[in-house]
Amino acid sequence: MLAKKFALGFGIAIILPMLVHYGVSTFSPAPKWQDRYDSYSYQRYDKATPEERVQIDKERKEKEMAWQEKEKTFQRNLFFVAVPVGIACIFIGAIIAIQAIGTGLMFGGIFALTEGYMFYWSELQDWMRFLSLLAAFMMLILVGYRKLAK
């Protein structure tokens, strides 16, 4: 029975962050890696005249900037979904009476929270990092105090 509980909790913990990631991807798709350099060819560049090379470089830089903008948009959306969902799952996991589900939700919430931070950390301002981490930390302390103080 313990193995089944472990499997259930582990499954929830692994599936939840994936669910959040692909849920965000459904409504705000991440740019595809192949779209970044789909028309760039070293052979074409190597055979080009200096004027054509300038044009190829310009096109490549424009595509790169557009790709990076789409990537930042996806990362921002993932952050603003994953962090609140992660914090909510930690809280919900703490109050659910079924131990395996609660544990899975708590770990899944931590993993989702981590994914949200991991993708968008470099873009966050310090005050936003602090406040969101403070909220997550306080939730963990509250859960620990309420559930483990007995």
For each residue, the residues with C-beta under 8 A, 3 or more apart:
1: 4 5
2: 5 6
3: 6 7
4: 1 7 8 100
5: 1 2 8 9 99 100
6: 2 3 9 10 100
7: 3 4 10 11
8: 4 5 11 12 100 101 104
9: 5 6 12 13 99 100 101 103 104 107
10: 6 7 13 14 104 107
11: 7 8 14 15 104
12: 8 9 15 16 100 101 104 105 107 108
13: 9 10 16 103 104 107 108 111
14: 10 11 17 18 108 111
15: 11 12 18 19 108
16: 12 13 19 20 89 104 105 108 109 111 112
17: 14 20 21 82 108 111 112 114 115
18: 14 15 21 22
19: 15 16 22 23
20: 16 17 23 24 78 81 82 85 86 112 115 116
21: 17 18 24 25 78 82 115
22: 18 19 25 26
23: 19 20 26 27 81
24: 20 21 27 28 74 77 78 81 82
25: 21 22 28 29 30 74
26: 22 23 29
27: 23 24 77
28: 24 25 73 74 77 78
29: 25 26 74
30: 25 70 71 74
31: 35 36 67 70 71 74
32: 35 36
33: 36
34: 37 38
35: 31 32 38 63 67
36: 31 32 33 63 64 67
37: 34 40 60 63
38: 34 35
39: 59 63
40: 37 44 45 56 60 63
41: 44 45
42: 45 46
43: 46 47
44: 40 41 47 48 56
45: 40 41 42 48 53 56
46: 42 43
47: 43 44
48: 44 45 52 53 56
49: 52 53
50: 53 54
51: 54 55
52: 48 49 55 56
53: 45 48 49 50 56 57
54: 50 51 57 58
55: 51 52 58 59
56: 40 44 45 48 52 53 59 60
57: 53 54 60 61
58: 54 55 61 62
59: 39 55 56 62 63
60: 37 40 56 57 63 64
61: 57 58 64 65
62: 58 59 65 66
63: 35 36 37 39 40 59 60 66 67
64: 36 60 61 67 68
65: 61 62 68 69
66: 62 63 69 70
67: 31 35 36 63 64 70 71
68: 64 65 71 72
69: 65 66 72 73
70: 30 31 66 67 73 74
71: 30 31 67 68 74 75
72: 68 69 75 76 123
73: 28 69 70 76 77
74: 24 25 28 29 30 31 70 71 77 78 119
75: 71 72 78 79 119 120 123
76: 72 73 79 80 120 123
77: 24 27 28 73 74 80 81
78: 20 21 24 28 74 75 81 82 115 116 119 120
79: 75 76 82 83 116 117 119 120 124
80: 76 77 83 84 116
81: 20 23 24 77 78 84 85 116
82: 17 20 21 24 78 79 85 86 112 113 115 116
83: 79 80 86 87 113 116 117 132 136
84: 80 81 87 88
85: 20 81 82 88 89 109 112
86: 20 82 83 89 90 109 110 111 112 113 114 116 136
87: 83 84 90 91 109 113 135 136 139
88: 84 85 91 92 109
89: 16 85 86 92 93 105 106 108 109 112
90: 86 87 93 94 105 106 109 110 113 136 139 140 143
91: 87 88 94 95 109 139 142 143
92: 88 89 95 96 102 105 109
93: 89 90 96 101 102 103 104 105 106 107 108 109 143
94: 90 91 102 106 143 146 147
95: 91 92 102
96: 92 93 101 102 105
97: 102
98: 101 102
99: 5 9 102 103
100: 4 5 6 8 9 12 103 104
101: 8 9 12 93 96 98 104 105
102: 92 93 94 95 96 97 98 99 105 106
103: 9 13 93 99 100 106 107
104: 8 9 10 11 12 13 16 93 100 101 107 108
105: 12 16 89 90 92 93 96 101 102 108 109
106: 89 90 93 94 102 103 109 110 143
107: 9 10 12 13 93 103 104 110 111
108: 12 13 14 15 16 17 89 93 104 105 111 112
109: 16 85 86 87 88 89 90 91 92 93 105 106 112 113
110: 86 90 106 107 113 114
111: 13 14 16 17 86 107 108 114 115
112: 16 17 20 82 85 86 89 108 109 115 116
113: 82 83 86 87 90 109 110 116 117 136
114: 17 86 110 111 117 118
115: 17 20 21 78 82 111 112 118 119
116: 20 78 79 80 81 82 83 86 112 113 119 120
117: 79 83 113 114 120 121 124 132
118: 114 115 121
119: 74 75 78 79 115 116
120: 75 76 78 79 116 117 123 124
121: 117 118 124 129
122:
123: 72 75 76 120
124: 79 117 120 121 128 129 132
125: 128 129
126: 129 130
127: 130 131
128: 124 125 131 132
129: 121 124 125 126 132 133
130: 126 127 133 134
131: 127 128 134 135
132: 83 117 124 128 129 135 136
133: 129 130 136 137
134: 130 131 137 138
135: 87 131 132 138 139
136: 83 86 87 90 113 132 133 139 140
137: 133 134 140 141
138: 134 135 141 142
139: 87 90 91 135 136 142 143
140: 90 136 137 143 144
141: 137 138 144 145
142: 91 138 139 145 146
143: 90 91 93 94 106 139 140 146 147
144: 140 141 147 148 149
145: 141 142 148 149
146: 94 142 143 149
147: 94 143 144 150
148: 144 145
149: 144 145 146
150: 147
